[in-house]
Amino acid sequence: MASDESGSQVPAPTVVAAMVALDLVRSESVPMWASWWLVDGLDGEHLRELAGLSGRDPVDVGDALRRSLAELGVVTPGISDACDEVFTFEAGRCLRHETTEEHVVEVVERVARASGYLKDMYDTPVGQLYGMDDEWEGGWGRTVAELRAEVRNACATQLEDHRA
């Protein structure tokens, strides 16, 4: 998987397909991801077109992204698998220090809403962090250090489960 100029891992097309399933894609980011996919050795007419877009028109980006994913043979997963894919990607980013524990908790909240609070989402280690944002933002309960440790443990378990 490619890394951008900052060293942060670029989401693979399968992760982006999961983000599409959950309506979590920001169109401004997609052309750059497509560029990195090209650098990583993926290719196709639609992918090159996507990489050349500015990202300012979400309709153009969305259309080009759907064509590119199809061209690459990437199928948009069901909601349950999409939740797991996004959580696994974010868990890896957190453990590589590419994002914060707070960001992971924010993603859990967004995925919960996007999935319609799908029960399967809560069955994943990272999904079990749902609701932690209230404790974090409210300043009650565990310390910030304890919350961060719990997030990192959930991320490690998520990656272990995904490798198994």
Backbone as CSV, one residue per row, in Angstrom:
resi,resn,N_x,N_y,N_z,CA_x,CA_y,CA_z,C_x,C_y,C_z
1,MET,0.841,-1.174,0.000,0.000,0.000,0.000,0.888,1.239,0.000
2,ALA,0.510,2.213,-0.765,1.291,3.438,-0.918,1.185,4.325,0.315
3,SER,2.210,5.143,0.492,2.197,6.176,1.521,2.342,7.512,0.832
4,ASP,1.677,8.520,1.372,1.782,9.852,0.781,3.087,10.514,1.209
5,GLU,3.266,11.763,0.809,4.519,12.466,1.088,4.793,12.643,2.575
6,SER,3.766,12.572,3.418,3.966,12.702,4.858,4.281,11.354,5.501
7,GLY,4.198,10.271,4.707,4.432,8.932,5.242,3.167,8.250,5.717
8,SER,2.047,8.960,5.668,0.769,8.389,6.082,0.262,7.430,5.014
9,GLN,-0.268,6.316,5.459,-0.722,5.313,4.510,-1.963,5.787,3.753
10,VAL,-1.920,5.623,2.443,-3.043,5.969,1.576,-4.012,4.791,1.609
11,PRO,-5.304,5.034,1.776,-6.231,3.908,1.811,-6.229,3.146,0.485
12,ALA,-6.208,1.829,0.587,-6.286,0.971,-0.591,-7.663,1.124,-1.232
13,PRO,-7.790,0.776,-2.494,-9.105,0.852,-3.146,-10.190,0.090,-2.385
14,THR,-9.844,-1.033,-1.761,-10.856,-1.781,-1.004,-11.346,-0.992,0.210
15,VAL,-10.442,-0.245,0.834,-10.840,0.600,1.973,-11.719,1.741,1.480
16,VAL,-11.355,2.329,0.365,-12.154,3.426,-0.183,-13.536,2.916,-0.589
17,ALA,-13.609,1.713,-1.135,-14.919,1.135,-1.471,-15.771,0.986,-0.210
18,ALA,-15.138,0.604,0.903,-15.863,0.518,2.175,-16.327,1.899,2.624
19,MET,-15.470,2.899,2.432,-15.841,4.271,2.786,-17.009,4.748,1.915
20,VAL,-17.004,4.341,0.652,-18.111,4.687,-0.253,-19.399,4.058,0.266
21,ALA,-19.329,2.790,0.668,-20.519,2.093,1.171,-21.120,2.809,2.372
22,LEU,-20.264,3.466,3.150,-20.703,4.175,4.354,-20.872,5.674,4.122
23,ASP,-20.684,6.112,2.886,-20.794,7.521,2.524,-19.858,8.392,3.373
24,LEU,-18.602,7.944,3.500,-17.607,8.650,4.302,-16.501,9.281,3.471
25,VAL,-16.620,9.250,2.163,-15.543,9.735,1.299,-15.642,11.244,1.122
26,ARG,-14.514,11.914,1.339,-14.416,13.353,1.048,-13.826,13.473,-0.354
27,SER,-14.562,14.078,-1.249,-14.153,14.103,-2.658,-12.808,14.782,-2.876
28,GLU,-12.438,15.715,-2.011,-11.173,16.425,-2.216,-9.973,15.496,-2.087
29,SER,-10.087,14.434,-1.333,-8.971,13.519,-1.093,-8.793,12.470,-2.188
30,VAL,-9.861,12.142,-2.882,-9.864,10.993,-3.785,-8.867,11.111,-4.944
31,PRO,-8.786,12.240,-5.652,-7.816,12.292,-6.751,-6.375,12.043,-6.308
32,MET,-6.001,12.528,-5.139,-4.653,12.285,-4.641,-4.460,10.804,-4.339
33,TRP,-5.473,10.169,-3.744,-5.382,8.727,-3.502,-5.192,7.989,-4.823
34,ALA,-5.958,8.383,-5.833,-5.840,7.734,-7.145,-4.428,7.911,-7.701
35,SER,-3.857,9.071,-7.494,-2.484,9.311,-7.947,-1.512,8.356,-7.261
36,TRP,-1.685,8.178,-5.969,-0.809,7.265,-5.236,-1.041,5.817,-5.657
37,TRP,-2.283,5.468,-5.990,-2.539,4.105,-6.479,-1.786,3.870,-7.787
38,LEU,-1.751,4.904,-8.643,-0.989,4.788,-9.897,0.498,4.594,-9.593
39,VAL,1.018,5.375,-8.656,2.418,5.239,-8.258,2.680,3.834,-7.714
40,ASP,1.681,3.275,-7.044,1.804,1.947,-6.432,1.671,0.816,-7.456
41,GLY,1.421,1.171,-8.727,1.391,0.154,-9.775,0.019,-0.198,-10.313
42,LEU,-1.035,0.346,-9.731,-2.367,0.122,-10.299,-2.518,1.013,-11.519
43,ASP,-3.347,0.606,-12.467,-3.493,1.413,-13.672,-4.857,1.173,-14.301
44,GLY,-5.256,2.120,-15.098,-6.497,2.032,-15.844,-6.899,3.405,-16.332
45,GLU,-7.635,3.409,-17.411,-8.082,4.669,-18.017,-8.878,5.511,-17.027
46,HIS,-9.819,4.875,-16.334,-10.664,5.627,-15.399,-9.869,6.088,-14.176
47,LEU,-8.919,5.265,-13.755,-8.085,5.648,-12.617,-7.228,6.864,-12.963
48,ARG,-6.670,6.899,-14.155,-5.879,8.063,-14.581,-6.771,9.304,-14.655
49,GLU,-7.996,9.121,-15.161,-8.949,10.241,-15.211,-9.232,10.760,-13.808
50,LEU,-9.464,9.844,-12.862,-9.759,10.224,-11.481,-8.585,10.986,-10.867
51,ALA,-7.378,10.504,-11.117,-6.188,11.157,-10.567,-6.026,12.583,-11.093
52,GLY,-6.571,12.864,-12.261,-6.442,14.195,-12.855,-7.505,15.187,-12.423
53,LEU,-8.493,14.743,-11.647,-9.547,15.660,-11.202,-9.066,16.534,-10.048
54,SER,-9.728,17.676,-9.884,-9.358,18.591,-8.797,-9.914,18.149,-7.451
55,GLY,-11.009,17.432,-7.466,-11.651,17.023,-6.219,-12.710,17.985,-5.736
56,ARG,-12.895,19.095,-6.447,-13.870,20.105,-6.011,-15.304,19.745,-6.367
57,ASP,-15.503,18.878,-7.353,-16.859,18.504,-7.760,-17.149,17.083,-7.281
58,PRO,-17.918,16.954,-6.185,-18.155,15.626,-5.626,-18.877,14.674,-6.584
59,VAL,-19.698,15.202,-7.474,-20.401,14.338,-8.430,-19.406,13.751,-9.426
60,ASP,-18.548,14.603,-10.003,-17.529,14.107,-10.940,-16.604,13.102,-10.261
61,VAL,-16.172,13.401,-9.050,-15.274,12.508,-8.321,-15.978,11.185,-8.024
62,GLY,-17.206,11.267,-7.565,-17.956,10.046,-7.246,-18.144,9.156,-8.461
63,ASP,-18.508,9.759,-9.587,-18.682,8.984,-10.823,-17.367,8.349,-11.256
64,ALA,-16.296,9.137,-11.250,-14.994,8.622,-11.670,-14.484,7.565,-10.687
65,LEU,-14.761,7.745,-9.419,-14.340,6.765,-8.428,-15.058,5.438,-8.646
66,ARG,-16.368,5.481,-8.859,-17.125,4.238,-9.107,-16.583,3.510,-10.339
67,ARG,-16.312,4.260,-11.412,-15.757,3.642,-12.623,-14.368,3.064,-12.361
68,SER,-13.563,3.789,-11.591,-12.205,3.330,-11.285,-12.222,2.057,-10.437
69,LEU,-13.066,2.036,-9.426,-13.145,0.839,-8.581,-13.600,-0.369,-9.395
70,ALA,-14.582,-0.157,-10.270,-15.049,-1.253,-11.132,-13.919,-1.719,-12.053
71,GLU,-13.195,-0.775,-12.603,-12.078,-1.086,-13.495,-11.006,-1.906,-12.772
72,LEU,-10.820,-1.631,-11.488,-9.831,-2.348,-10.683,-10.375,-3.663,-10.131
73,GLY,-11.657,-3.925,-10.387,-12.267,-5.164,-9.897,-12.619,-5.125,-8.423
74,VAL,-12.751,-3.923,-7.865,-13.076,-3.763,-6.451,-14.588,-3.643,-6.303
75,VAL,-15.149,-4.529,-5.498,-16.587,-4.549,-5.264,-16.886,-3.779,-3.974
76,THR,-17.921,-2.978,-4.001,-18.337,-2.263,-2.796,-18.908,-3.289,-1.815
77,PRO,-18.348,-3.344,-0.608,-18.802,-4.349,0.354,-20.152,-3.994,0.964
78,GLY,-20.751,-4.965,1.616,-21.943,-4.712,2.414,-21.580,-3.850,3.614
79,ILE,-22.562,-3.321,4.271,-22.330,-2.381,5.377,-21.512,-3.007,6.503
80,SER,-21.808,-4.224,6.891,-21.078,-4.869,7.980,-19.598,-5.008,7.640
81,ASP,-19.290,-5.509,6.445,-17.898,-5.649,6.023,-17.238,-4.285,5.855
82,ALA,-18.001,-3.294,5.419,-17.454,-1.942,5.256,-17.027,-1.378,6.614
83,CYS,-17.844,-1.584,7.636,-17.484,-1.121,8.985,-16.164,-1.745,9.418
84,ASP,-16.051,-3.062,9.262,-14.842,-3.772,9.661,-13.625,-3.273,8.887
85,GLU,-13.791,-3.050,7.593,-12.676,-2.587,6.746,-12.189,-1.202,7.179
86,VAL,-13.123,-0.296,7.414,-12.757,1.060,7.839,-12.113,1.028,9.221
87,PHE,-12.674,0.250,10.141,-12.094,0.167,11.485,-10.685,-0.412,11.445
88,THR,-10.459,-1.410,10.614,-9.135,-2.019,10.518,-8.132,-1.030,9.953
89,PHE,-8.529,-0.285,8.929,-7.649,0.733,8.357,-7.291,1.788,9.405
90,GLU,-8.294,2.302,10.103,-8.049,3.345,11.111,-7.241,2.805,12.290
91,ALA,-7.446,1.538,12.653,-6.667,0.929,13.733,-5.187,0.910,13.367
92,GLY,-4.895,0.538,12.141,-3.508,0.534,11.682,-2.906,1.920,11.697
93,ARG,-3.674,2.895,11.232,-3.176,4.281,11.235,-2.867,4.744,12.658
94,CYS,-3.737,4.396,13.590,-3.541,4.814,14.984,-2.277,4.176,15.557
95,LEU,-2.107,2.887,15.338,-0.949,2.204,15.907,0.362,2.615,15.246
96,ARG,0.284,3.149,14.021,1.479,3.691,13.358,1.670,5.175,13.680
97,HIS,0.841,5.722,14.540,0.905,7.127,14.961,0.634,8.086,13.798
98,GLU,-0.197,7.653,12.842,-0.593,8.520,11.728,-1.848,9.311,12.072
99,THR,-2.524,8.906,13.112,-3.715,9.601,13.583,-3.809,9.385,15.089
100,THR,-4.724,10.098,15.713,-4.850,10.029,17.174,-5.933,9.049,17.599
101,GLU,-5.869,8.705,18.846,-6.901,7.852,19.440,-8.256,8.562,19.387
102,GLU,-8.241,9.870,19.594,-9.493,10.636,19.522,-10.104,10.536,18.129
103,HIS,-9.259,10.561,17.112,-9.755,10.437,15.740,-10.437,9.088,15.545
104,VAL,-9.856,8.027,16.072,-10.463,6.697,15.937,-11.863,6.700,16.553
105,VAL,-11.996,7.304,17.720,-13.304,7.370,18.386,-14.286,8.184,17.535
106,GLU,-13.821,9.271,16.933,-14.681,10.065,16.039,-15.129,9.239,14.833
107,VAL,-14.219,8.433,14.279,-14.572,7.577,13.140,-15.628,6.563,13.559
108,VAL,-15.490,6.000,14.744,-16.487,5.038,15.232,-17.863,5.693,15.268
109,GLU,-17.920,6.917,15.741,-19.204,7.625,15.796,-19.770,7.845,14.392
110,ARG,-18.919,8.258,13.449,-19.387,8.487,12.081,-19.839,7.185,11.425
111,VAL,-19.086,6.117,11.638,-19.450,4.821,11.061,-20.752,4.320,11.683
112,ALA,-20.924,4.512,12.975,-22.167,4.090,13.633,-23.372,4.772,12.984
113,ARG,-23.281,6.080,12.816,-24.391,6.809,12.178,-24.589,6.341,10.741
114,ALA,-23.492,6.216,10.011,-23.573,5.849,8.594,-24.119,4.438,8.399
115,SER,-23.852,3.558,9.354,-24.313,2.169,9.230,-25.739,1.988,9.746
116,GLY,-26.321,3.055,10.234,-27.652,2.934,10.825,-27.589,2.201,12.158
117,TYR,-26.448,2.316,12.838,-26.207,1.674,14.135,-26.368,0.153,14.024
118,LEU,-25.786,-0.379,12.963,-25.820,-1.804,12.681,-25.209,-2.591,13.842
119,LYS,-25.920,-3.613,14.291,-25.451,-4.410,15.422,-24.064,-4.995,15.174
120,ASP,-23.794,-5.478,13.972,-22.494,-6.087,13.660,-21.327,-5.129,13.896
121,MET,-21.587,-3.840,13.768,-20.530,-2.860,13.959,-19.965,-2.943,15.370
122,TYR,-20.818,-3.210,16.345,-20.406,-3.258,17.743,-19.653,-4.545,18.085
123,ASP,-19.689,-5.522,17.167,-19.016,-6.798,17.410,-17.519,-6.745,17.135
124,THR,-17.047,-5.662,16.542,-15.614,-5.522,16.263,-14.948,-4.832,17.460
125,PRO,-13.660,-5.103,17.681,-12.984,-4.444,18.814,-13.055,-2.918,18.753
126,VAL,-12.831,-2.340,17.574,-12.891,-0.880,17.471,-14.339,-0.401,17.588
127,GLY,-15.284,-1.143,17.049,-16.697,-0.776,17.160,-17.175,-0.723,18.598
128,GLN,-16.536,-1.506,19.466,-16.907,-1.512,20.883,-16.527,-0.216,21.589
129,LEU,-15.792,0.648,20.893,-15.450,1.953,21.461,-16.612,2.940,21.340
130,TYR,-17.701,2.514,20.689,-18.846,3.402,20.505,-19.296,3.952,21.856
131,GLY,-19.532,5.240,21.902,-19.985,5.914,23.113,-18.855,6.536,23.916
132,MET,-17.617,6.155,23.610,-16.484,6.695,24.345,-16.358,8.203,24.136
133,ASP,-16.866,8.712,23.023,-16.758,10.154,22.778,-17.449,10.951,23.873
134,ASP,-18.555,10.438,24.418,-19.251,11.139,25.504,-18.361,11.258,26.735
135,GLU,-17.700,10.163,27.070,-16.803,10.169,28.221,-15.613,11.084,27.974
136,TRP,-15.083,11.025,26.766,-13.905,11.821,26.411,-14.231,13.313,26.453
137,GLU,-15.315,13.673,25.774,-15.691,15.090,25.688,-16.237,15.622,27.000
138,GLY,-16.921,14.751,27.769,-17.526,15.185,29.021,-16.546,15.327,30.164
139,GLY,-15.375,14.688,30.014,-14.373,14.788,31.066,-14.715,13.996,32.306
140,TRP,-15.631,13.042,32.193,-15.975,12.219,33.339,-15.442,10.804,33.112
141,GLY,-15.370,10.027,34.162,-14.927,8.640,34.021,-13.419,8.525,34.014
142,ARG,-12.938,7.744,33.070,-11.505,7.453,33.005,-10.694,8.675,32.587
143,THR,-9.408,8.595,32.901,-8.496,9.669,32.494,-8.260,9.581,30.983
144,VAL,-7.750,10.660,30.409,-7.427,10.661,28.981,-6.408,9.576,28.672
145,ALA,-5.433,9.393,29.533,-4.428,8.348,29.320,-5.083,6.965,29.294
146,GLU,-6.041,6.731,30.179,-6.742,5.442,30.205,-7.587,5.254,28.944
147,LEU,-8.238,6.327,28.498,-9.036,6.240,27.273,-8.152,5.945,26.067
148,ARG,-7.026,6.633,25.985,-6.097,6.395,24.875,-5.592,4.953,24.896
149,ALA,-5.269,4.454,26.077,-4.788,3.074,26.189,-5.866,2.088,25.734
150,GLU,-7.103,2.347,26.096,-8.190,1.450,25.673,-8.347,1.466,24.147
151,VAL,-8.246,2.649,23.556,-8.351,2.744,22.096,-7.211,1.976,21.447
152,ARG,-6.005,2.147,21.932,-4.854,1.457,21.345,-4.988,-0.062,21.505
153,ASN,-5.499,-0.511,22.637,-5.728,-1.944,22.829,-6.773,-2.463,21.852
154,ALA,-7.849,-1.706,21.676,-8.889,-2.113,20.723,-8.328,-2.151,19.304
155,CYS,-7.484,-1.181,18.978,-6.868,-1.156,17.643,-5.974,-2.369,17.428
156,ALA,-5.182,-2.708,18.437,-4.299,-3.874,18.326,-5.116,-5.150,18.160
157,THR,-6.184,-5.286,18.916,-7.034,-6.468,18.811,-7.722,-6.507,17.439
158,GLN,-8.157,-5.357,16.951,-8.785,-5.292,15.627,-7.834,-5.822,14.558
159,LEU,-6.584,-5.397,14.621,-5.603,-5.849,13.630,-5.288,-7.333,13.799
160,GLU,-5.187,-7.801,15.036,-4.947,-9.231,15.275,-6.089,-10.069,14.723
161,ASP,-7.322,-9.636,14.993,-8.496,-10.368,14.514,-8.554,-10.385,13.001
162,HIS,-8.139,-9.284,12.387,-8.205,-9.171,10.923,-7.148,-10.045,10.257
163,ARG,-6.027,-10.238,10.934,-4.952,-11.084,10.385,-5.263,-12.562,10.539
164,ALA,-6.069,-12.900,11.555,-6.358,-14.318,11.871,-7.170,-14.996,10.799
